[in-house]
């Protein structure tokens, strides 16, 4: 359990994002997050209004560096497909990942969130939260898009 005397931003960082936006049928990805910086990450997939017959898939991918070298899926780290027909508009899904979930034997140490919108334009977004920082405060490793932290 975290220290109740510290602000939550010291223990959890906005490590990467997929900006919420209207997305045509395509795949969008976050930036890469180093698992040397965070022991765990939590990706939150945000589905807004889904277009007619739309589908949304999301998964975590891993790579050996921040350039995405050797990119491949993290085994078992994908959501059950969200669908407009399944009334999944305005829903969220969460994917948890620990360092040990990566292919560490082959030097995979970076993760990113990948969201694929199928069939019809839909509102989607995502946030990858970095948790359990290896050193210092999590907020020291926030994405450069974080404009402000209010404590």
ChimeraX attribute file (.defattr): number of C-alpha atoms within 10 A of each C-alpha:
attribute: neighborCount
match mode: 1-to-1
recipient: residues
	/A:1	3
	/A:2	10
	/A:3	9
	/A:4	7
	/A:5	6
	/A:6	11
	/A:7	14
	/A:8	15
	/A:9	17
	/A:10	18
	/A:11	19
	/A:12	23
	/A:13	24
	/A:14	22
	/A:15	30
	/A:16	26
	/A:17	23
	/A:18	21
	/A:19	15
	/A:20	15
	/A:21	13
	/A:22	15
	/A:23	19
	/A:24	17
	/A:25	17
	/A:26	13
	/A:27	14
	/A:28	18
	/A:29	20
	/A:30	20
	/A:31	19
	/A:32	22
	/A:33	25
	/A:34	22
	/A:35	23
	/A:36	13
	/A:37	19
	/A:38	23
	/A:39	16
	/A:40	20
	/A:41	26
	/A:42	20
	/A:43	26
	/A:44	20
	/A:45	27
	/A:46	22
	/A:47	24
	/A:48	18
	/A:49	18
	/A:50	27
	/A:51	22
	/A:52	13
	/A:53	13
	/A:54	21
	/A:55	24
	/A:56	28
	/A:57	17
	/A:58	26
	/A:59	22
	/A:60	25
	/A:61	21
	/A:62	27
	/A:63	25
	/A:64	20
	/A:65	17
	/A:66	15
	/A:67	11
	/A:68	17
	/A:69	12
	/A:70	10
	/A:71	16
	/A:72	15
	/A:73	17
	/A:74	19
	/A:75	13
	/A:76	11
	/A:77	17
	/A:78	20
	/A:79	16
	/A:80	10
	/A:81	13
	/A:82	21
	/A:83	20
	/A:84	18
	/A:85	13
	/A:86	11
	/A:87	11
	/A:88	18
	/A:89	22
	/A:90	13
	/A:91	14
	/A:92	15
	/A:93	16
	/A:94	18
	/A:95	18
	/A:96	15
	/A:97	20
	/A:98	14
	/A:99	18
	/A:100	12
	/A:101	16
	/A:102	22
	/A:103	17
	/A:104	12
	/A:105	8
	/A:106	9
	/A:107	11
	/A:108	23
	/A:109	23
	/A:110	25
	/A:111	30
	/A:112	28
	/A:113	28
	/A:114	21
	/A:115	23
	/A:116	18
	/A:117	25
	/A:118	20
	/A:119	14
	/A:120	17
	/A:121	19
	/A:122	24
	/A:123	19
	/A:124	27
	/A:125	22
	/A:126	26
	/A:127	21
	/A:128	28
	/A:129	23
	/A:130	28
	/A:131	24
	/A:132	19
	/A:133	22
	/A:134	13
	/A:135	10
	/A:136	12
	/A:137	18
	/A:138	23
	/A:139	21
	/A:140	14
	/A:141	19
	/A:142	19
	/A:143	18
	/A:144	9
	/A:145	11
	/A:146	13
	/A:147	7
	/A:148	6
	/A:149	9
	/A:150	5
	/A:151	7
